[in-house]
Structures are given as C-alpha cells and as structure tokens.
Amino acid sequence: MSDLPDALVQAISDADSQLRRDGLGDLWLGWRRHIYRAIGTQYDFETGEGDHRAHAVRAELARASVRQALPVWEQALPGNPLAEGMLAIARNYSRSGADKDQVEELAHKLWITTGNIY
C-alpha cells in the first residue's frame, strides 16, 4: 500500500487492529469514517466538485485490494486471467483513461465469475 497516503495507511491499520479485536468482525462506523476522511472528498465529474486526488486514492486502494486478494483468486480459479486483466485496465485508466466498453465488458465477466466461485 505504499502508493497510498500515510494518513490512509494509518487509518486502515488502526481499523484492522480494531476489527481483529471485535469478536463479531464488525467495524464500527467511526473507524470507517476515519478511513473516509483519510481518502478525501469524492470528486464529482458532473459538477466538478470534490478532490481529484481522492478519486486517485480510491482507485489505488481498489488496486491494492485486488492485489491483496489475487492469491485467493488464483487458487480458486487457476489460469483465469480476469483479475489480472482488471488490474491492467485499472493501471491504464489511471494513467491515460480506458475504453468504457472494454471496462464494462470485463467488469461484467468478473462479476459473473466471482458469483460462481463457490
């Protein structure tokens, strides 16, 4: 998670510690709010309000989450390239944009596949 802001990494670490202490695995809303504040205000492309950096942080957090879950994916679906494909599209999108139809098609395939893992 080195590409994430330090404040966000700390908020996630604190929340993870709290989550591990909770017997039910429930993360209290206050901890989630710390994470949301560390991410920043979501940028609204229609109104132009918010923070572009927050959008980039959310995208990087999503990529970090996928990278973290990738070993589980590869164990459940050996040789299935969808997760790696989504990571590649996310990298390209964050750099220069991506073809919306390509993203939607791959996201749909990913959704169908993950629904059929178990």
C-alpha positions as CSV (number, residue, x, y, z in Angstrom):
1,M,0.0,0.0,0.0
2,S,3.0,2.3,-0.5
3,D,1.2,4.4,-3.1
4,L,-1.5,5.4,-0.6
5,P,-1.3,8.5,1.6
6,D,0.3,7.8,5.0
7,A,-2.8,9.0,6.8
8,L,-4.9,6.4,4.9
9,V,-2.4,3.6,5.6
10,Q,-2.5,4.5,9.3
11,A,-6.4,4.7,9.4
12,I,-6.6,1.3,7.7
13,S,-4.0,-0.2,10.1
14,D,-5.9,1.2,13.1
15,A,-9.2,-0.1,11.7
16,D,-7.7,-3.5,11.0
17,S,-6.4,-3.8,14.6
18,Q,-9.9,-2.8,15.9
19,L,-11.6,-5.3,13.5
20,R,-9.3,-8.1,14.8
21,R,-10.3,-7.3,18.4
22,D,-14.1,-7.4,17.6
23,G,-15.5,-10.9,18.2
24,L,-18.1,-10.4,15.5
25,G,-15.8,-9.0,12.9
26,D,-17.8,-5.7,12.8
27,L,-16.0,-2.5,12.1
28,W,-17.6,0.4,14.0
29,L,-18.8,3.3,11.8
30,G,-16.4,5.7,13.5
31,W,-13.5,3.7,12.2
32,R,-14.9,3.7,8.7
33,R,-15.3,7.4,8.9
34,H,-11.6,7.8,9.8
35,I,-10.8,5.9,6.5
36,Y,-13.2,8.0,4.5
37,R,-11.7,11.3,5.9
38,A,-8.2,10.0,5.0
39,I,-9.3,9.3,1.4
40,G,-10.8,12.7,1.0
41,T,-13.9,14.1,-0.7
42,Q,-15.0,12.0,-3.7
43,Y,-14.7,14.0,-7.0
44,D,-17.9,14.5,-8.9
45,F,-17.2,14.6,-12.6
46,E,-20.5,16.1,-13.4
47,T,-20.4,19.0,-11.1
48,G,-16.6,19.4,-10.9
49,E,-16.8,19.4,-7.1
50,G,-14.5,17.5,-4.8
51,D,-10.9,16.4,-5.0
52,H,-9.2,14.7,-7.9
53,R,-6.7,13.2,-5.5
54,A,-9.5,11.5,-3.6
55,H,-10.5,9.7,-6.9
56,A,-6.9,8.6,-7.5
57,V,-6.6,7.4,-3.9
58,R,-9.8,5.4,-4.2
59,A,-8.5,3.8,-7.4
60,E,-5.2,2.9,-5.8
61,L,-7.0,1.5,-2.8
62,A,-9.1,-0.7,-5.1
63,R,-5.9,-1.9,-6.9
64,A,-4.2,-2.6,-3.6
65,S,-7.3,-4.6,-2.5
66,V,-7.2,-6.6,-5.7
67,R,-3.5,-7.3,-5.3
68,Q,-4.1,-8.5,-1.8
69,A,-6.9,-10.8,-2.9
70,L,-5.2,-12.1,-6.0
71,P,-3.7,-15.2,-4.4
72,V,-7.1,-16.3,-3.3
73,W,-8.5,-15.7,-6.8
74,E,-5.6,-17.6,-8.4
75,Q,-6.1,-20.6,-6.0
76,A,-9.9,-20.7,-6.7
77,L,-9.6,-20.1,-10.4
78,P,-6.1,-21.2,-11.6
79,G,-5.3,-19.8,-15.0
80,N,-8.3,-17.4,-15.1
81,P,-6.9,-14.0,-16.4
82,L,-9.9,-11.8,-15.4
83,A,-8.4,-10.3,-12.2
84,E,-5.0,-9.6,-13.9
85,G,-7.0,-8.0,-16.8
86,M,-8.9,-5.8,-14.4
87,L,-5.6,-4.7,-12.8
88,A,-4.2,-3.9,-16.2
89,I,-7.2,-1.8,-17.2
90,A,-7.1,0.0,-13.8
91,R,-3.5,0.9,-14.3
92,N,-4.2,2.1,-17.9
93,Y,-7.2,4.0,-16.8
94,S,-5.4,5.8,-14.0
95,R,-2.6,6.8,-16.4
96,S,-4.5,7.8,-19.6
97,G,-8.1,6.6,-19.4
98,A,-9.6,3.4,-20.8
99,D,-12.2,2.3,-23.2
100,K,-15.5,2.4,-21.3
101,D,-17.0,-0.5,-23.2
102,Q,-13.9,-2.6,-22.5
103,V,-14.1,-1.8,-18.8
104,E,-17.8,-2.6,-18.6
105,E,-17.4,-5.9,-20.5
106,L,-14.5,-7.1,-18.3
107,A,-16.3,-5.9,-15.1
108,H,-19.4,-7.9,-16.2
109,K,-17.3,-11.0,-16.8
110,L,-15.6,-10.6,-13.4
111,W,-18.9,-10.2,-11.7
112,I,-20.4,-13.3,-13.3
113,T,-17.2,-15.3,-12.5
114,T,-17.0,-14.3,-8.9
115,G,-20.6,-15.2,-8.3
116,N,-19.8,-18.7,-9.5
117,I,-16.6,-19.4,-7.5
118,Y,-18.3,-21.3,-4.7
